[in-house]
Amino acid sequence: MKKNNIIATKEEMLKKAAQEARGLAIDAVSSAKSGHLGLPLGAAEIGAVLFGQLLHYNPDEPRWLNRDRFVLSAGHGSMFLYAWLHLAGYDLSLDEIRHFRQLNSKTPGHPEFRMTPGVECTTGPLGQGIGNAVGMAISAKMMAARYNTSCQLFDYSVVCLCGDGCLQEGVAQEAIAFAGHLGLDNLILIYDSNGVTLDAMADKTQSGNVVKRFESYGFDVQQVDGHDMVAIAKAYESAKNAKNQKPHLIIATTVIGKGIAEVEGTAKAHGEGGFKFADAARRSLGLPSEKFFVSQEVRNFFEGHRFNLLSTYTKWKDMFAQWSKANPSLAQELSSTLPPPPPYDLLNKIPCFTEETLSTRVAGEKVLNALASFDPLIISVSADLHSSTKNYIHNGGDIFKNSFSGKNLCFGIREHAMGAILNGFAYEGIFKPSGATFLVFSDYLRPSIRLAALSHLPVVYIFTHDSIGVGEDGPTHQPIETISALRCIPNLHVIRPADCEETVGAFIAAMDRMSGPTALILTRQNIPNLHTINADTRRHSVAKGAYVAKKEKGELKLILMASGSEVHLALKVAEELDDNVRVVSMPSMELFDRQSDSYKQQILPSSCKNRISIEAGRTSLWHKYVGLEGVVMGIDKFGISAPAELIFQSYGLTMDNILKEAKNFL
């Protein structure tokens, strides 16, 4: 009888917490006059059970390695997450809740990684969070395969709350299919099934059978009443304990906007449409007139729960200490106390290339494998193109269902999901992900690349087949505008190396970067190695974005600048002209722009207005380096299908044509 009373008391406290979390959401959205009430109100019982009973976490150590990960894929419902993080005891004060969606608060409109303790990833663009969660679940499996040498050091679950909008997005469908293929039984998707999207009831835009669809992907599917906390807990525990090589879907049927009678269960409840009924809703929920109210009973309950969670955390820390003594090298690797080799050391460890010509994708293969031999945490993924993008780690092994100790992951033709899953790896922060496809298909990854840049994630993208050099594949595969489009993303470093030695510098600059993503742009076709330039100069100068590849011997009268495969053309032209011509290789505009004014003047002195840029792509971004008096040579229309040499001739990117333009300045 006593046991039943304890359970009843706990259930009552969780119900009370759910109502007060609803109150916090109503008050925050009402105060901001902006936000989404539907999910925070409709899924309150789910939040209560997760944060008050089921999830393993430590608010004082938000990045504890064996915590359960909770991802709110439906990031528009951010007040759901903020309310529960506050109640659970994370460093998210009631004042921050009061300042929801306000300048410099920890409670932005959508959850942002590194801004709010307890937020695992930046979500908002629907479906991305599901992809992130799949990446986290794969990373967890890989961590267990690598580090669970003598005990269950890593056995956490990745829990993702999503809605109809998330599941309708293509990126989610790709990620879900891949999760089923890999048998990620540590992944638990909770589908907040309220039958509503923003514009209308969901049946206006969807009619598929969710159960059959997920079962066909290989998921274990359960259906529950999303307001029945006992049923939610039972379904979750069943999923948590089932080691059946199946990811899990819990379909939780809920009433959107529950608690605001005037709009609940309708599309109007999705956004802020219900906050004008806030006072009446608070009364119906049994809340006092005081805004942003949390009862002492609920605070005491979560404080007690926090104490129990701390006991679990302490036991794990003791286990980790014993494991560390038995596995000192792995422990050092995992705790990041072993610093990575300095970039300059790596630059010097990779042998120089002796080939006269070589594609930078093949050079990249050699460099990536060399780096992987120095750093065991580098992993490689590819969208069914390892044989073309050349980013396979030899002797690294492949990742398959129930086999996660390899270093190579084959995604199939799923670029959308690959981008989101790469971000999931980066959010976890253990493995160093690099992912590859053809440059023209980077547009499929673009939303994920943007989020990686926004969230300062150290993801490396290897994009090959970089220009009209693709040749006969034609305009569909020739990325005329793509490099410029990538360069427009803030905090993304785009590096297009001119030869093998610049490729060495590019890979090391990318792998060494911890504050954001890098896109490496590599050729399919062979190009000359620039042996007239010192190899160390080429390698070391990439990190500065631009350098003098050929210095003038007399008075400087003309600067030729180029990137990638066009640098050798600039050098050939300079050889035909007098001694007053300088050639500048500019592998990265972003890195060059970060340099000091004195360095920029050293490379591109303002005294020389005669400038020509050469790149087989859009011309617009080069004007800031060339100026009004210079010439930008490039391509401002789509490509054509023909052998590469003929395409370069058709678009005027030949030595003779560049020479003609140069002579106009001399």
matplotlib code that plots the C-alpha trace (Angstrom):
import matplotlib.pyplot as plt

x = [0.0, 2.8, 4.5, 1.2, 1.0, 4.5, 3.8, 0.5, 2.3, 5.0, 2.3, 0.5, 3.6, 4.4, 0.8, 1.3, 4.7, 3.1, 0.4, 3.0, 5.2, 2.1, 1.8, 5.4, 4.9, 1.7, 3.4, 6.6, 4.8, 2.3, 5.1, 7.0, 3.9, 5.7, 6.3, 4.5, 2.2, 0.9, 3.7, 4.6, 1.0, 0.2, 3.3, 3.6, 3.0, 5.7, 8.1, 7.1, 7.8, 11.1, 12.7, 11.0, 11.4, 13.1, 16.1, 19.5, 21.2, 23.1, 22.2, 25.5, 27.4, 25.4, 27.9, 28.4, 29.4, 26.9, 23.9, 20.8, 20.5, 17.2, 16.7, 13.7, 13.4, 10.3, 12.4, 9.6, 8.2, 11.3, 9.4, 8.7, 12.5, 13.2, 10.5, 11.8, 15.4, 14.5, 12.5, 15.2, 17.8, 19.9, 21.5, 18.5, 16.9, 13.3, 14.5, 15.7, 12.2, 10.8, 13.0, 12.0, 12.9, 14.5, 17.9, 20.8, 18.7, 19.4, 16.0, 16.1, 13.2, 14.6, 17.0, 20.6, 23.6, 26.2, 23.7, 21.5, 22.8, 21.1, 20.3, 22.0, 21.7, 20.4, 16.9, 14.2, 14.4, 12.1, 13.5, 17.1, 16.8, 15.9, 19.0, 21.1, 19.6, 20.5, 24.1, 24.2, 23.0, 25.6, 28.3, 27.0, 27.3, 30.8, 31.8, 30.6, 32.5, 35.7, 35.6, 33.4, 36.5, 35.7, 32.4, 29.3, 30.9, 28.5, 24.9, 22.9, 19.8, 19.2, 15.6, 14.1, 10.7, 9.2, 6.0, 4.2, 6.2, 9.5, 8.3, 7.0, 10.5, 12.6, 15.8, 13.9, 12.8, 16.3, 17.7, 14.9, 15.5, 19.2, 18.6, 16.5, 19.1, 21.8, 19.5, 20.0, 18.2, 19.6, 17.4, 13.9, 11.7, 8.7, 6.1, 3.9, 0.9, -1.6, -3.1, -2.2, 0.2, 0.6, -1.9, -4.5, -5.4, -2.7, -5.1, -5.2, -1.6, -0.9, -2.7, 0.0, 0.1, 2.9, 3.0, 3.5, 6.0, 8.2, 7.9, 9.0, 12.1, 12.8, 11.5, 9.8, 6.6, 4.4, 1.3, 0.2, -2.1, 0.4, -1.4, -1.2, 2.1, 2.0, 1.6, 4.4, 6.8, 5.9, 6.5, 9.8, 11.1, 10.2, 12.1, 15.1, 15.4, 14.8, 18.2, 16.6, 18.6, 15.6, 15.2, 12.1, 9.1, 6.6, 3.5, 2.0, -1.4, -1.9, -4.1, -2.3, -2.5, -4.1, -5.3, -6.5, -10.1, -10.7, -8.1, -6.9, -7.0, -7.0, -4.4, -4.9, -3.2, 0.1, 1.5, 0.7, -3.0, -3.9, -2.1, -4.9, -6.8, -3.9, -5.7, -8.7, -6.3, -4.3, -7.5, -8.6, -5.2, -5.6, -2.7, -2.6, -2.7, 1.0, 2.8, 5.8, 4.7, 6.4, 5.2, 7.6, 6.2, 7.3, 10.7, 11.2, 10.2, 12.8, 15.4, 14.8, 14.9, 18.2, 19.6, 18.8, 20.3, 23.4, 23.8, 23.7, 26.2, 28.5, 28.5, 29.4, 32.2, 33.6, 33.4, 35.0, 37.9, 38.5, 38.2, 40.7, 43.3, 42.9, 42.8, 45.1, 45.6, 41.9, 41.0, 43.5, 42.0, 38.5, 39.1, 40.9, 43.8, 46.1, 46.5, 46.4, 49.7, 50.4, 49.4, 53.0, 54.1, 51.5, 52.5, 56.0, 55.1, 53.3, 55.8, 56.0, 54.3, 56.7, 54.1, 54.0, 50.2, 47.6, 44.0, 43.5, 40.8, 43.5, 45.9, 43.2, 42.9, 46.6, 46.4, 43.3, 44.7, 47.9, 46.0, 43.8, 47.0, 47.9, 44.4, 42.2, 39.1, 38.9, 36.0, 34.9, 31.4, 30.3, 27.0, 27.7, 30.8, 33.8, 35.2, 34.9, 35.5, 38.5, 37.9, 37.9, 40.1, 42.1, 42.4, 39.8, 37.0, 33.4, 30.4, 27.5, 24.5, 25.8, 29.4, 30.4, 34.2, 35.0, 36.0, 34.0, 30.3, 28.4, 25.3, 23.9, 22.3, 21.2, 23.0, 20.3, 20.5, 24.3, 24.6, 22.3, 24.0, 27.5, 26.2, 25.0, 28.6, 29.9, 27.4, 28.6, 32.2, 34.1, 34.7, 36.0, 33.6, 34.4, 31.7, 32.0, 30.0, 30.3, 30.4, 27.2, 25.3, 26.4, 23.1, 21.4, 23.4, 23.1, 20.6, 22.9, 26.0, 24.3, 23.4, 27.0, 28.3, 25.7, 26.5, 30.3, 30.6, 33.9, 32.6, 34.8, 33.1, 35.1, 33.5, 35.1, 34.4, 34.7, 34.2, 33.6, 36.6, 33.9, 33.6, 31.2, 28.8, 27.4, 25.7, 23.8, 27.1, 29.2, 29.0, 29.3, 27.7, 28.2, 31.5, 30.3, 27.1, 29.1, 31.3, 28.2, 27.6, 29.0, 31.6, 32.1, 35.7, 35.8, 39.3, 40.0, 43.7, 45.7, 47.7, 48.7, 50.8, 48.1, 45.8, 47.9, 47.6, 43.9, 43.1, 45.2, 43.6, 40.2, 41.0, 42.6, 39.6, 37.3, 35.1, 33.2, 32.9, 35.2, 34.5, 37.4, 36.9, 38.8, 39.3, 38.3, 40.8, 44.6, 46.3, 50.0, 51.8, 53.4, 56.9, 58.3, 57.0, 58.6, 56.5, 56.6, 55.4, 52.4, 51.5, 51.9, 50.4, 46.9, 46.1, 46.5, 44.1, 46.3, 50.0, 52.4, 53.0, 55.3, 56.8, 57.6, 61.3, 60.9, 58.3, 54.9, 52.5, 50.0, 48.6, 47.2, 45.1, 43.4, 42.2, 42.4, 43.0, 43.3, 46.4, 48.7, 47.2, 48.1, 51.7, 52.0, 50.8, 53.2, 56.1, 55.2, 55.1, 57.8, 59.2, 56.6, 53.8, 52.9, 50.8, 48.7, 47.2, 44.0, 42.7, 40.4, 38.8, 37.5, 40.9, 42.5, 39.8, 40.7, 44.4, 45.8, 45.6, 49.4, 49.4, 46.6, 48.6, 51.7, 49.9, 47.6, 49.2, 46.7, 49.2, 48.7, 45.2, 45.9, 44.5, 43.0, 41.3, 40.7, 38.3, 36.1, 32.9, 30.8, 32.7, 30.8, 32.8, 36.1, 35.4, 36.3, 39.8, 40.1, 38.5, 36.9, 39.9, 40.6, 39.2, 37.3, 37.5, 35.1, 31.7, 28.4, 26.2, 25.7, 28.1, 27.9, 28.4, 31.8, 35.4, 36.8, 39.5, 36.8, 34.6, 37.5, 38.2, 34.5, 34.4, 37.7, 39.6, 42.7, 46.3, 46.0, 42.9, 44.3, 47.5, 45.5, 43.7, 47.0, 48.8, 46.1, 47.6, 51.3]
y = [0.0, 2.4, 1.6, 2.4, 5.7, 6.7, 5.9, 7.9, 10.8, 10.8, 10.6, 13.5, 15.6, 14.9, 16.0, 19.1, 19.7, 19.3, 21.9, 24.4, 23.8, 24.7, 27.9, 28.8, 28.4, 30.4, 33.2, 33.3, 33.4, 35.9, 38.1, 37.9, 38.2, 35.6, 31.9, 28.5, 27.3, 24.1, 21.6, 22.9, 22.5, 19.4, 17.4, 18.5, 15.1, 13.7, 16.3, 15.5, 11.8, 12.3, 14.9, 13.9, 10.1, 8.5, 10.4, 10.1, 13.5, 15.8, 19.5, 20.4, 18.5, 19.1, 17.5, 14.3, 11.7, 9.0, 11.3, 10.5, 12.9, 14.7, 16.4, 18.6, 18.3, 20.4, 23.3, 25.9, 24.4, 25.7, 26.7, 23.0, 22.4, 25.6, 24.9, 21.4, 22.4, 25.1, 22.7, 20.0, 22.3, 23.4, 26.8, 28.4, 30.8, 32.0, 35.4, 33.7, 32.2, 35.7, 37.0, 34.3, 35.4, 38.6, 40.1, 38.2, 35.8, 32.1, 31.4, 32.2, 31.5, 28.2, 26.1, 26.9, 24.8, 26.3, 29.1, 27.2, 24.5, 21.2, 22.0, 19.3, 20.8, 23.8, 22.9, 24.8, 23.8, 20.8, 17.3, 18.4, 17.3, 13.8, 13.6, 15.0, 12.4, 9.6, 11.0, 11.0, 7.4, 6.2, 8.1, 6.4, 3.0, 3.8, 5.1, 1.8, -0.2, 1.7, 2.3, -0.4, -2.6, -4.0, -2.4, -0.7, 2.8, 4.0, 2.8, 6.0, 6.5, 9.3, 10.5, 12.8, 14.5, 15.3, 16.2, 15.9, 18.7, 16.9, 13.6, 15.3, 16.7, 14.7, 15.0, 13.1, 10.3, 9.8, 9.7, 7.4, 4.9, 4.9, 4.5, 1.4, 0.0, 0.3, -1.1, 1.8, 0.3, 3.2, 5.7, 6.5, 8.8, 10.1, 11.3, 14.0, 13.0, 15.8, 15.7, 19.4, 21.4, 25.1, 25.9, 23.2, 19.8, 17.3, 15.2, 18.0, 17.1, 13.5, 10.2, 7.6, 4.8, 5.8, 2.5, 0.5, 3.0, 2.8, -0.9, -1.3, 0.8, -1.7, 0.3, -1.2, 0.9, 1.5, 3.7, 5.4, 8.2, 11.1, 12.4, 9.1, 9.3, 5.6, 4.5, 6.8, 5.5, 1.9, 2.4, 4.2, 1.6, -1.1, 0.7, 1.4, -2.2, -3.8, -4.7, -6.0, -4.0, -1.9, 1.8, 2.8, 4.9, 5.8, 7.4, 9.6, 10.9, 14.4, 17.4, 20.4, 23.5, 21.4, 23.7, 26.6, 25.5, 28.1, 26.7, 23.3, 20.6, 23.0, 24.6, 27.9, 26.3, 25.8, 29.3, 32.2, 32.3, 31.1, 33.5, 36.0, 33.5, 33.1, 34.3, 31.9, 29.1, 29.6, 29.4, 26.2, 24.7, 25.4, 27.9, 31.1, 34.6, 34.9, 34.7, 32.4, 30.4, 27.3, 25.8, 24.8, 21.2, 20.9, 22.4, 20.0, 17.1, 17.9, 18.6, 15.1, 13.6, 15.5, 13.9, 10.4, 11.3, 12.5, 9.0, 7.4, 9.9, 9.3, 5.6, 6.1, 8.4, 5.7, 3.2, 5.7, 6.1, 2.4, 2.0, 4.9, 3.1, 0.0, 1.9, 4.9, 5.6, 5.4, 7.5, 10.2, 10.1, 10.3, 13.1, 15.2, 15.6, 14.4, 17.4, 16.9, 17.3, 20.9, 21.7, 22.5, 19.1, 17.4, 19.5, 18.3, 14.6, 14.1, 13.4, 15.8, 14.8, 14.0, 13.6, 16.1, 16.1, 14.7, 15.6, 17.2, 14.5, 11.8, 14.0, 14.4, 10.7, 10.4, 13.3, 12.0, 8.6, 10.1, 12.2, 9.2, 7.3, 10.1, 10.6, 7.5, 9.6, 10.9, 9.2, 9.3, 9.2, 9.4, 9.6, 6.5, 8.1, 6.8, 5.5, 8.9, 11.4, 9.3, 9.9, 6.2, 5.5, 2.4, -0.3, 1.6, -0.9, -0.2, 0.5, -1.9, -3.0, -4.4, -3.5, 0.0, -0.2, 1.0, 4.4, 4.5, 5.0, 4.5, 6.6, 5.6, 8.4, 10.5, 13.8, 15.6, 13.2, 12.9, 16.6, 16.4, 13.2, 14.8, 17.6, 14.9, 13.5, 17.0, 17.9, 14.7, 16.0, 12.7, 11.7, 14.1, 13.7, 14.3, 13.8, 13.7, 14.1, 16.0, 19.8, 20.3, 18.2, 20.3, 22.1, 19.1, 19.6, 23.3, 23.6, 21.4, 23.2, 26.5, 25.0, 23.7, 27.2, 28.8, 26.3, 26.5, 22.7, 21.4, 19.4, 18.8, 18.6, 17.1, 18.3, 17.0, 17.5, 21.2, 22.9, 22.7, 20.3, 17.7, 17.9, 15.5, 15.1, 18.5, 21.4, 19.4, 18.3, 21.5, 23.6, 27.1, 29.0, 26.6, 27.8, 31.4, 30.2, 28.4, 31.4, 33.4, 31.3, 33.1, 31.1, 28.5, 28.3, 27.4, 26.2, 25.4, 24.2, 24.7, 21.5, 18.6, 20.6, 23.1, 20.2, 19.1, 22.6, 22.6, 19.3, 20.2, 23.6, 21.9, 19.2, 21.7, 24.0, 23.7, 26.8, 25.9, 23.9, 23.8, 22.9, 21.5, 21.9, 19.4, 18.6, 15.5, 16.1, 16.0, 19.4, 20.3, 20.3, 23.7, 22.6, 26.0, 27.1, 25.8, 22.9, 24.3, 27.7, 26.1, 24.0, 26.6, 29.5, 27.9, 28.8, 32.5, 32.2, 33.7, 34.0, 35.2, 32.2, 34.2, 37.5, 40.2, 41.1, 44.7, 47.3, 45.7, 46.5, 43.6, 41.1, 37.8, 36.0, 32.7, 29.7, 25.9, 24.5, 28.0, 29.0, 27.1, 29.1, 32.3, 31.1, 30.1, 33.6, 35.3, 33.3, 34.8, 38.4, 40.7, 40.7, 43.2, 40.6, 39.0, 35.8, 35.3, 31.9, 32.5, 29.1, 30.7, 34.1, 33.6, 32.8, 35.7, 38.1, 37.1, 38.2, 41.5, 44.6, 44.6, 41.0, 41.8, 44.8, 42.6, 40.2, 42.7, 46.1, 48.9, 50.7, 48.2, 48.7, 46.5, 43.1, 40.1, 37.2, 33.8, 31.1, 28.6, 29.9, 32.9, 36.2, 38.3, 37.7, 38.4, 42.1, 43.1, 41.9, 43.1, 46.5, 48.8, 49.0, 45.2, 42.3, 39.3, 36.2, 33.5, 32.0, 33.6, 31.1, 27.4, 24.9, 22.7, 19.0, 18.5, 17.4, 19.7, 21.2, 22.4, 23.9, 25.9, 27.1, 28.0, 30.1, 31.9, 30.4, 29.7, 30.8, 32.8, 34.6, 35.5, 36.6, 38.9, 40.5, 40.9, 42.7, 45.4, 46.4, 46.4]
z = [0.0, 0.9, -2.5, -4.3, -2.4, -3.4, -7.0, -6.9, -5.3, -8.0, -10.7, -9.1, -9.0, -12.6, -13.5, -11.5, -13.2, -16.6, -15.8, -14.5, -17.6, -19.7, -17.6, -18.3, -22.0, -22.0, -20.0, -22.1, -25.4, -24.2, -22.8, -26.1, -28.2, -30.4, -30.3, -30.7, -28.0, -29.6, -28.9, -25.4, -24.3, -26.2, -25.2, -21.6, -20.2, -22.4, -21.1, -17.5, -17.8, -19.7, -17.5, -14.3, -14.5, -17.6, -19.0, -17.4, -17.2, -14.8, -14.9, -13.3, -16.0, -19.2, -21.4, -19.3, -21.9, -20.9, -20.6, -22.6, -25.5, -26.0, -29.3, -30.0, -33.7, -33.8, -32.6, -33.1, -29.8, -28.0, -24.8, -24.3, -23.9, -22.0, -19.4, -18.7, -18.6, -16.1, -13.9, -14.2, -12.7, -15.6, -15.6, -17.1, -14.7, -14.5, -15.7, -18.9, -19.3, -18.8, -21.6, -24.1, -27.6, -26.4, -27.2, -25.7, -23.7, -23.3, -24.7, -28.4, -30.7, -31.7, -29.6, -30.3, -29.5, -27.1, -26.2, -23.7, -21.3, -22.1, -25.7, -27.7, -31.1, -33.1, -34.4, -36.2, -39.9, -39.7, -40.1, -39.3, -35.7, -36.7, -38.9, -36.0, -33.7, -36.1, -36.3, -32.5, -32.3, -34.8, -32.9, -29.7, -31.3, -32.5, -29.1, -27.5, -30.0, -29.4, -25.7, -24.0, -23.6, -20.1, -19.0, -20.4, -20.4, -23.0, -23.1, -23.4, -25.6, -28.1, -27.8, -30.4, -30.2, -33.6, -35.3, -38.6, -40.1, -39.3, -40.7, -43.9, -44.7, -47.1, -44.9, -42.2, -44.5, -45.7, -42.1, -40.9, -43.7, -42.8, -39.1, -39.9, -42.2, -39.5, -36.8, -34.3, -31.3, -29.2, -31.1, -29.7, -31.9, -30.1, -32.7, -31.3, -33.4, -33.0, -36.5, -37.1, -39.3, -39.4, -42.1, -41.6, -40.1, -41.2, -43.2, -45.8, -46.8, -45.6, -45.7, -45.4, -42.9, -40.4, -38.6, -41.8, -43.2, -40.1, -39.8, -43.4, -42.5, -39.7, -36.7, -33.7, -33.4, -30.3, -30.1, -26.9, -25.5, -25.3, -22.2, -20.3, -18.4, -17.3, -20.9, -22.1, -19.4, -20.2, -23.9, -23.3, -21.0, -23.5, -26.2, -23.9, -22.8, -26.2, -27.7, -30.9, -33.6, -34.3, -33.8, -32.0, -32.8, -30.1, -31.7, -28.9, -29.8, -28.3, -28.4, -29.7, -27.5, -24.7, -22.0, -24.2, -24.8, -27.5, -29.9, -28.7, -31.3, -34.2, -36.5, -34.6, -31.6, -33.5, -33.1, -30.8, -31.7, -28.3, -26.1, -26.1, -24.1, -21.6, -18.4, -19.0, -19.8, -16.6, -14.6, -16.3, -15.7, -12.0, -12.0, -9.8, -11.2, -10.6, -13.9, -14.5, -11.5, -10.3, -7.0, -4.3, -4.4, -8.0, -7.3, -4.4, -6.5, -9.2, -6.6, -5.2, -8.7, -9.3, -6.2, -7.6, -11.0, -9.3, -7.7, -11.1, -12.4, -9.5, -10.0, -13.7, -12.7, -10.5, -13.3, -15.6, -13.2, -13.0, -16.7, -17.2, -15.1, -17.2, -20.5, -20.1, -23.8, -24.7, -21.6, -22.7, -26.2, -24.9, -22.4, -25.1, -22.7, -25.5, -27.7, -31.5, -33.4, -34.3, -37.9, -38.8, -37.6, -39.7, -42.7, -42.4, -41.8, -45.1, -47.9, -50.8, -54.1, -57.0, -59.8, -62.6, -62.8, -60.4, -59.6, -56.2, -55.4, -55.6, -53.7, -51.1, -50.8, -49.9, -47.5, -45.7, -45.2, -43.9, -41.4, -40.4, -39.5, -37.1, -35.7, -35.0, -34.5, -38.1, -40.0, -43.6, -45.1, -48.7, -50.6, -52.6, -54.2, -52.3, -55.5, -57.2, -54.3, -53.2, -49.5, -48.4, -45.4, -46.4, -43.7, -41.7, -42.1, -42.9, -40.6, -40.9, -38.9, -35.6, -36.6, -35.6, -35.2, -38.7, -40.0, -43.3, -43.5, -46.8, -46.9, -50.3, -52.3, -49.3, -49.4, -47.4, -44.5, -44.8, -44.0, -40.9, -39.7, -40.1, -37.8, -35.3, -35.1, -34.6, -31.9, -30.1, -30.4, -30.2, -33.8, -36.5, -39.5, -43.1, -45.8, -49.5, -52.7, -56.0, -55.6, -57.6, -55.1, -52.2, -52.7, -51.3, -48.1, -48.0, -45.1, -43.0, -44.0, -43.0, -39.6, -39.1, -39.8, -37.5, -34.7, -35.2, -35.9, -37.1, -40.1, -43.1, -46.5, -49.4, -52.7, -55.9, -59.6, -59.0, -62.3, -66.1, -65.9, -65.3, -69.1, -70.8, -67.9, -69.0, -67.3, -64.7, -63.2, -63.7, -60.6, -62.2, -59.3, -56.5, -55.1, -54.9, -53.2, -50.6, -50.1, -49.1, -46.0, -42.9, -41.0, -43.7, -45.0, -48.6, -49.8, -53.5, -53.7, -56.8, -56.7, -54.5, -52.0, -51.5, -50.9, -48.0, -46.5, -47.2, -45.4, -42.4, -42.1, -42.3, -39.7, -37.4, -37.4, -34.3, -34.7, -37.8, -41.0, -44.0, -47.6, -49.6, -53.4, -55.4, -59.1, -61.0, -63.8, -63.4, -63.1, -63.0, -59.7, -59.3, -58.7, -59.5, -56.1, -53.0, -51.6, -48.0, -49.3, -51.0, -47.9, -45.2, -47.1, -47.6, -44.0, -44.9, -47.8, -50.5, -51.2, -53.9, -56.2, -58.5, -57.5, -59.9, -60.4, -61.4, -60.9, -60.2, -63.1, -63.1, -60.6, -61.9, -59.2, -59.4, -57.4, -58.0, -61.4, -63.0, -61.0, -63.4, -66.3, -64.5, -64.0, -67.7, -68.7, -66.4, -68.0, -71.3, -70.1, -68.7, -65.2, -63.9, -63.3, -60.0, -59.6, -56.5, -55.6, -53.6, -52.3, -49.8, -49.8, -46.2, -44.8, -46.7, -45.4, -41.9, -42.3, -41.1, -43.3, -43.5, -44.9, -47.4, -48.6, -48.8, -51.2, -53.0, -52.7, -53.3, -55.4, -58.2, -59.8, -62.8, -61.8, -63.5, -61.7, -63.2, -62.0, -63.8, -62.0, -61.3, -61.4, -58.9, -55.7, -57.3, -57.9, -54.3, -55.0, -58.6, -58.2, -60.8, -63.1, -63.3, -65.2, -63.8, -66.1, -65.3, -66.2, -65.7, -67.5, -67.2, -68.7, -71.8, -72.6, -74.2, -73.4, -70.7, -72.9, -75.4, -72.7, -71.3, -74.8, -75.4, -72.3, -72.9, -70.0, -72.1, -71.9, -75.1, -74.0, -70.6, -72.3, -74.5, -71.5, -69.7, -72.5, -72.4, -69.0, -70.1]

ax = plt.figure().add_subplot(projection="3d")
ax.plot(x, y, z, "-o")
ax.set_aspect("equal")
plt.show()
